[in-house]
């Protein structure tokens, strides 16, 4: 897009400042994000990937419902100190600017001139504008156990704040996103169709998946039986979806597009998968891949400090297992895409998705070897 096109887009939103610089920002793989520097406040302009998020209206409704709920809870706090303490953890929209004691701003969606919270360009792309949070830091890798602990607290606080929100009033922005039965069905269809001709050379991975498939159904089974509640969950709990202040304190959970109904296990498990891997997601040397136990213990401690009062016994009993579940699901998705000729994930070379799957499966094996320790960490943190 040209600079003039960007300026025309931005002019459709209710801002007074004049843009002076626009450039790509962040490391997200789904939406296209740009930082808009002005002669005053700064903003984030974002193109919503409507091929992934096909119900943009529903996505926006989710955002508004959830953030309004968070704002209401903050407003009902007993003191202004509590609101300051929470800072931008509410990540709320449609409120006037509010700053924490570290100078952070809360997120808000900026309305268009017509009062909507997104606009559509001539090519059918959806765009939205948010204020930029200055003086914040994000990480693509967990650098130490303090970051793991603070990330756990941030994600735990997010779930806790939404624990009394009716999850069934939200739409699934990505239907069946973490549904293990759906993912296993896709896997079986990929084997049956063998469109890539890769099945014959992938028997080790196929056996690995089939050996664990039944075990991985226990969370969705508990949900179906009513033993664990459906909650409002983030569903994409990577380290770079938490903002930190300069002192290393977690202050804000961001990227709310995947907020929808889910089980607590999806957020805890995917956090452990991404926070504790000692190697890159596509590391070809599998000897470098393992779960960092120190980061696991730190994240679990922070997460449970915020959530232990709201979780039931079944949720706590199966929380450590959720790390295995989410690692299995992501590995399964990479491998299924490999069998389907790499149609979903972007790849840089022919076996990229296979390498990604192998990394997840090696990480899962590391978790299996450390599972008693993982259970003990959850039990100890929930008893503190």
Backbone torsions as a table, in degrees:
resi	resn	phi	psi	omega
1	UNK	NA	146.6	178.0
2	UNK	-82.4	164.7	178.5
3	UNK	-61.0	-37.9	179.0
4	UNK	-63.4	-38.2	177.7
5	UNK	-64.2	-41.5	176.6
6	UNK	-61.9	-43.6	-178.9
7	UNK	-64.2	-37.9	177.3
8	UNK	-64.4	-40.1	177.7
9	UNK	-61.8	-49.1	-176.3
10	UNK	-64.3	-32.9	-179.1
11	UNK	-66.1	-15.2	178.8
12	UNK	-79.1	-9.4	-179.9
13	UNK	-102.9	157.8	-175.7
14	UNK	-84.2	78.9	172.6
15	UNK	-129.9	149.8	-177.1
16	UNK	-96.1	-24.4	-174.1
17	UNK	-73.5	159.5	178.3
18	UNK	-101.0	120.8	178.1
19	UNK	-63.8	136.9	178.5
20	UNK	-122.0	-14.7	179.8
21	UNK	-157.7	134.3	179.9
22	UNK	-134.7	126.8	-178.0
23	UNK	-153.0	155.2	179.2
24	UNK	-58.2	145.8	-174.4
25	UNK	-142.9	140.3	173.6
26	UNK	85.4	178.7	-175.4
27	UNK	-122.0	21.7	-179.3
28	UNK	-67.5	149.2	-176.8
29	UNK	-103.9	-8.0	-173.6
30	UNK	-107.3	-61.4	178.4
31	UNK	-88.9	155.5	174.1
32	UNK	-97.3	122.7	-173.4
33	UNK	-119.6	138.7	-179.9
34	UNK	-131.6	137.3	172.7
35	UNK	-87.0	132.5	179.2
36	UNK	-111.7	108.3	176.9
37	UNK	-92.3	135.8	-177.8
38	UNK	-127.2	-175.3	175.9
39	UNK	-81.2	6.9	176.7
40	UNK	-143.3	-110.5	178.3
41	UNK	-72.8	158.2	174.1
42	UNK	-106.1	157.7	-175.0
43	UNK	-138.4	165.4	170.8
44	UNK	-114.8	123.3	173.8
45	UNK	-101.5	131.9	-173.8
46	UNK	-135.6	131.1	171.3
47	UNK	-91.5	119.7	179.7
48	UNK	-79.3	125.9	179.8
49	UNK	-74.4	98.0	-174.7
50	UNK	-80.7	-1.8	170.2
51	UNK	-78.7	-33.0	175.3
52	UNK	-85.4	-49.0	178.9
53	UNK	-101.8	87.4	-171.4
54	UNK	-77.5	-16.7	178.3
55	UNK	-111.9	77.9	-176.5
56	UNK	-65.1	-36.9	178.0
57	UNK	-62.1	-44.9	178.6
58	UNK	-65.4	-39.5	177.0
59	UNK	-58.7	-45.5	-179.6
60	UNK	-66.9	-39.5	176.6
61	UNK	-61.2	-42.8	176.0
62	UNK	-56.3	-48.2	-178.0
63	UNK	-57.2	-46.8	-177.5
64	UNK	-66.9	-45.2	-179.9
65	UNK	-60.5	-47.7	-176.4
66	UNK	-67.1	-45.8	-177.3
67	UNK	-71.5	-33.0	173.8
68	UNK	-61.9	-39.9	178.6
69	UNK	-63.3	-43.6	178.8
70	UNK	-63.5	-42.3	178.9
71	UNK	-61.9	-41.4	179.7
72	UNK	-62.4	-41.9	-180.0
73	UNK	-65.3	-38.4	177.7
74	UNK	-67.2	-40.6	-179.6
75	UNK	-65.1	-28.7	-179.6
76	UNK	-85.9	-0.5	178.6
77	UNK	-60.7	153.8	-173.4
78	UNK	-71.7	-21.6	-177.5
79	UNK	-145.8	157.6	175.7
80	UNK	-64.5	-24.7	179.2
81	UNK	-62.9	-36.4	-179.7
82	UNK	-66.1	-39.7	178.5
83	UNK	-63.9	-42.6	178.2
84	UNK	-62.5	-43.0	-179.2
85	UNK	-58.6	-40.6	-177.5
86	UNK	-69.7	-23.4	179.0
87	UNK	53.7	-130.2	-178.3
88	UNK	-97.8	18.9	179.2
89	UNK	-60.3	-25.6	178.4
90	UNK	-72.8	-18.8	-177.9
91	UNK	43.9	49.3	-166.8
92	UNK	-93.7	154.6	-178.0
93	UNK	-109.9	166.6	171.7
94	UNK	60.7	28.4	173.2
95	UNK	-122.8	154.3	173.6
96	UNK	-68.4	162.1	-175.0
97	UNK	-56.3	136.8	176.5
98	UNK	-137.1	136.2	-175.9
99	UNK	-119.8	143.8	175.2
100	UNK	-84.8	178.9	-178.0
101	UNK	-68.5	-13.6	177.1
102	UNK	-95.1	5.6	178.2
103	UNK	85.9	8.4	-179.4
104	UNK	-76.8	145.0	174.3
105	UNK	-96.8	150.8	171.8
106	UNK	-79.8	152.2	175.0
107	UNK	-70.4	150.3	168.2
108	UNK	-153.8	146.6	171.4
109	UNK	-82.1	136.6	177.8
110	UNK	-91.7	130.5	179.1
111	UNK	-73.5	155.0	173.0
112	UNK	-79.3	177.3	178.7
113	UNK	-63.2	-21.4	179.1
114	UNK	-95.9	-0.6	178.2
115	UNK	92.4	0.2	176.3
116	UNK	-80.3	170.5	-179.1
117	UNK	-113.0	16.0	168.1
118	UNK	-158.1	161.5	176.1
119	UNK	-130.3	160.2	-176.4
120	UNK	-121.5	128.7	-179.1
121	UNK	-87.6	179.6	-174.4
122	UNK	-66.9	-17.6	178.6
123	UNK	-93.8	4.8	179.0
124	UNK	85.3	11.2	178.5
125	UNK	-85.8	143.2	180.0
126	UNK	-99.3	134.5	-178.3
127	UNK	-129.4	147.0	174.8
128	UNK	-139.9	161.1	-178.3
129	UNK	-128.3	133.5	177.8
130	UNK	-129.9	156.5	174.7
131	UNK	-74.1	152.2	-178.8
132	UNK	-92.6	136.3	179.8
133	UNK	-92.6	107.9	-179.0
134	UNK	-77.4	160.2	174.7
135	UNK	59.8	28.6	175.5
136	UNK	-111.7	159.6	-178.4
137	UNK	-128.4	139.1	172.5
138	UNK	-125.3	158.2	-177.6
139	UNK	-126.0	141.5	172.6
140	UNK	-92.4	-18.3	176.2
141	UNK	-134.0	147.1	175.6
142	UNK	-76.2	121.7	-173.1
143	UNK	-93.7	-22.7	-179.1
144	UNK	-163.3	173.5	-175.3
145	UNK	-70.8	-23.9	176.9
146	UNK	-65.9	-41.9	177.0
147	UNK	-63.3	-40.8	177.8
148	UNK	-61.8	-43.8	179.8
149	UNK	-63.4	-47.3	-179.3
150	UNK	-66.6	-35.6	174.9
151	UNK	-63.7	-39.6	176.4
152	UNK	-62.3	-42.3	178.3
153	UNK	-64.3	-41.2	-178.2
154	UNK	-64.0	-47.2	179.6
155	UNK	-70.4	-35.4	176.6
156	UNK	-65.4	-41.2	178.7
157	UNK	-63.7	-39.0	179.4
158	UNK	-59.6	-48.2	179.5
159	UNK	-65.9	-40.5	-179.5
160	UNK	-62.2	-43.6	-179.0
161	UNK	-62.9	-26.1	-178.1
162	UNK	-103.7	11.8	-173.7
163	UNK	-67.1	-21.8	179.0
164	UNK	-106.0	13.8	176.9
165	UNK	-88.5	135.5	-179.7
166	UNK	-70.5	102.5	-174.9
167	UNK	-60.8	-30.5	-176.1
168	UNK	-73.1	-2.7	176.0
169	UNK	-89.2	-3.9	179.0
170	UNK	-97.6	150.6	175.2
171	UNK	-87.6	156.8	172.0
172	UNK	-81.5	108.7	-178.2
173	UNK	-69.3	-29.2	169.2
174	UNK	-128.8	99.1	-175.4
175	UNK	-55.5	136.0	175.9
176	UNK	58.2	33.8	-173.6
177	UNK	-55.6	-50.0	-179.2
178	UNK	-111.9	22.9	-178.4
179	UNK	-76.7	108.3	-174.8
180	UNK	-63.9	-36.5	179.1
181	UNK	-64.4	-41.3	177.1
182	UNK	-62.5	-43.6	-178.9
183	UNK	-67.6	-37.9	177.8
184	UNK	-69.2	-36.6	175.7
185	UNK	-62.1	-42.9	177.8
186	UNK	-61.2	-40.4	178.6
187	UNK	-61.7	-46.7	180.0
188	UNK	-64.7	-38.2	177.4
189	UNK	-65.7	-36.6	179.0
190	UNK	-65.7	-37.9	176.7
191	UNK	-65.7	-45.3	-178.4
192	UNK	-61.6	-44.1	-176.5
193	UNK	-78.4	-37.1	-179.9
194	UNK	44.2	50.7	-175.9
195	UNK	-65.4	-22.1	-177.9
196	UNK	-97.3	-11.4	-175.1
197	UNK	70.6	21.6	-174.8
198	UNK	-99.9	-5.0	-174.9
199	UNK	-63.4	-44.6	-175.8
200	UNK	-58.1	-35.0	-178.8
201	UNK	-91.9	12.0	-174.3
202	UNK	-125.5	27.6	-174.6
203	UNK	-67.2	-30.8	178.6
204	UNK	-62.8	-46.2	-179.7
205	UNK	-68.6	-39.3	179.5
206	UNK	-62.5	-44.3	178.0
207	UNK	-63.5	-40.5	178.1
208	UNK	-57.2	-46.0	-178.6
209	UNK	-67.2	-48.9	-175.6
210	UNK	-64.1	-32.0	179.4
211	UNK	-64.5	-30.0	-174.1
212	UNK	-107.8	-4.6	-170.7
213	UNK	-58.2	-46.2	-175.7
214	UNK	-66.7	-41.0	178.3
215	UNK	-58.3	-36.2	-174.2
216	UNK	-74.3	-5.9	-179.9
217	UNK	-87.8	-1.8	-170.6
218	UNK	-67.7	-32.5	-178.9
219	UNK	-69.5	-48.4	-180.0
220	UNK	-65.9	-29.0	176.6
221	UNK	-68.3	-43.2	177.7
222	UNK	-62.1	-37.7	177.2
223	UNK	-65.3	-43.8	179.0
224	UNK	-62.4	-35.3	179.9
225	UNK	-80.1	-3.9	179.0
226	UNK	78.3	16.9	-177.7
227	UNK	-88.3	-18.5	172.9
228	UNK	-130.9	141.9	-175.4
229	UNK	-84.2	152.1	169.7
230	UNK	-78.8	127.1	-177.3
231	UNK	-119.6	172.5	168.4
232	UNK	-84.6	117.1	-177.9
233	UNK	-124.5	158.1	-176.8
234	UNK	-77.2	-44.8	173.3
235	UNK	75.0	5.6	175.2
236	UNK	-149.4	62.4	-166.5
237	UNK	-89.3	60.2	174.4
238	UNK	-79.3	160.8	178.3
239	UNK	-61.2	-34.9	-176.8
240	UNK	-80.6	6.2	170.5
241	UNK	-100.4	15.9	170.8
242	UNK	-120.5	132.7	172.7
243	UNK	-98.6	143.5	-179.6
244	UNK	-121.1	154.6	171.9
245	UNK	-86.6	178.5	-175.0
246	UNK	-64.2	-22.6	179.4
247	UNK	-85.0	-0.9	178.2
248	UNK	88.0	13.2	178.3
249	UNK	-89.1	134.5	176.0
250	UNK	-69.7	124.2	-174.7
251	UNK	-121.5	-14.2	-170.6
252	UNK	-160.7	129.2	170.5
253	UNK	-94.6	129.7	-175.7
254	UNK	-121.4	179.7	178.1
255	UNK	61.3	77.9	-173.6
256	UNK	-94.8	11.9	-176.0
257	UNK	-65.3	-27.6	-179.4
258	UNK	-97.1	8.6	176.3
259	UNK	-68.3	121.5	-176.1
260	UNK	-168.2	-179.6	178.9
261	UNK	-63.4	139.5	178.4
262	UNK	-170.9	-178.1	176.6
263	UNK	-102.1	149.7	-178.6
264	UNK	-53.5	-29.0	-177.6
265	UNK	-62.8	-29.8	-179.4
266	UNK	-65.0	-41.3	-178.9
267	UNK	-75.1	-46.4	179.2
268	UNK	-63.9	-48.3	-175.3
269	UNK	-63.1	-43.4	-178.9
270	UNK	-71.5	-30.8	173.8
271	UNK	-61.6	-48.3	-179.9
272	UNK	-61.6	-41.2	178.8
273	UNK	-57.2	-42.6	-174.5
274	UNK	-91.5	-31.0	-178.0
275	UNK	-76.6	-31.2	-166.4
276	UNK	-106.8	-6.4	-179.5
277	UNK	-65.9	127.2	-178.0
278	UNK	-81.5	-1.4	-178.5
279	UNK	-134.1	170.5	176.3
280	UNK	-69.6	160.5	-177.8
281	UNK	-64.7	-21.3	180.0
282	UNK	-124.6	36.6	179.1
283	UNK	-71.7	118.1	-179.0
284	UNK	-72.4	-24.6	178.7
285	UNK	-87.8	96.7	-173.7
286	UNK	-68.2	-15.0	177.2
287	UNK	-66.4	-16.8	179.3
288	UNK	-86.4	-7.4	-172.5
289	UNK	-95.2	124.9	173.4
290	UNK	-164.3	170.6	174.7
291	UNK	-92.1	126.2	177.8
292	UNK	-76.3	110.1	-174.9
293	UNK	-67.0	-30.9	179.9
294	UNK	-66.8	-42.6	178.4
295	UNK	-68.3	-36.3	177.2
296	UNK	-60.9	-50.5	-177.9
297	UNK	-61.3	-39.4	-178.5
298	UNK	-68.0	-44.8	178.7
299	UNK	-63.2	-46.9	-178.6
300	UNK	-58.8	-40.8	179.3
301	UNK	-61.7	-48.6	-179.6
302	UNK	-64.7	-43.5	-178.4
303	UNK	-63.3	-45.7	-176.4
304	UNK	-75.6	-25.0	172.6
305	UNK	-58.0	-34.4	-178.7
306	UNK	-88.4	-28.3	-168.7
307	UNK	-113.1	-13.0	-171.2
308	UNK	-59.6	-27.8	-178.9
309	UNK	-73.9	-18.5	-176.8
310	UNK	-105.8	-12.7	-176.0
311	UNK	-85.8	144.8	175.3
312	UNK	-89.8	175.7	-174.2
313	UNK	-62.2	-39.3	-179.5
314	UNK	-67.2	-37.9	178.3
315	UNK	-63.2	-45.3	179.9
316	UNK	-66.5	-41.6	-178.4
317	UNK	-60.4	-34.8	-174.8
318	UNK	-104.9	7.5	-174.9
319	UNK	-65.1	-46.2	180.0
320	UNK	-61.0	-38.6	178.7
321	UNK	-59.3	-30.4	-175.9
322	UNK	-61.1	-26.0	176.0
323	UNK	-64.7	-40.7	176.3
324	UNK	-65.9	-42.3	-179.2
325	UNK	-58.9	-51.7	-174.7
326	UNK	-69.1	-33.6	175.9
327	UNK	-66.3	-39.8	176.5
328	UNK	-62.8	-46.8	-177.7
329	UNK	-60.7	-45.7	-178.4
330	UNK	-67.4	-41.2	175.3
331	UNK	-61.2	-41.2	177.4
332	UNK	-60.9	-41.8	-179.8
333	UNK	-66.9	-43.4	176.5
334	UNK	-59.3	-45.5	-176.1
335	UNK	-68.6	-40.9	177.4
336	UNK	-60.8	-41.4	178.3
337	UNK	-64.6	-36.5	176.1
338	UNK	-60.7	-43.9	178.9
339	UNK	-67.4	-26.2	-178.6
340	UNK	-95.5	18.5	175.4
341	UNK	71.8	34.0	169.4
342	UNK	58.8	56.0	-175.7
343	UNK	-93.3	-15.2	-175.1
344	UNK	-107.9	-57.4	-178.2
345	UNK	-84.6	140.3	175.1
346	UNK	-68.9	136.0	-179.7
347	UNK	-125.2	154.7	-179.8
348	UNK	-108.2	-13.1	179.0
349	UNK	-157.3	164.0	-169.1
350	UNK	-55.8	-36.9	-176.6
351	UNK	-105.4	22.3	-176.6
352	UNK	-58.8	-47.8	-179.8
353	UNK	-67.0	-32.0	176.4
354	UNK	-66.1	-43.0	176.8
355	UNK	-61.6	-44.3	178.2
356	UNK	-58.6	-44.0	179.4
357	UNK	-63.3	-43.5	-179.9
358	UNK	-61.8	-37.3	177.2
359	UNK	-61.8	-45.8	179.5
360	UNK	-63.7	-40.9	-178.9
361	UNK	-68.7	-35.9	175.9
362	UNK	-67.4	-39.5	176.7
363	UNK	-62.7	-41.2	177.6
364	UNK	-61.4	-41.9	177.3
365	UNK	-61.5	-38.2	176.8
366	UNK	-63.6	-40.7	176.9
367	UNK	-63.9	-40.1	179.5
368	UNK	-61.2	-38.9	179.4
369	UNK	-70.2	-27.0	-176.6
370	UNK	-106.0	16.0	-168.4
371	UNK	-66.3	-35.8	177.4
372	UNK	-60.4	-42.8	176.1
373	UNK	-61.7	-42.3	-179.5
374	UNK	-62.3	-43.1	177.7
375	UNK	-63.2	-42.7	-179.7
376	UNK	-61.8	-40.1	179.1
377	UNK	-60.8	-44.5	179.0
378	UNK	-64.3	-45.9	-179.0
379	UNK	-62.4	-43.4	-179.4
380	UNK	-66.8	-40.7	-178.9
381	UNK	-70.5	-33.2	-179.9
382	UNK	-77.8	-18.7	179.1
383	UNK	-90.8	-16.0	-177.6
384	UNK	-60.5	NA	NA
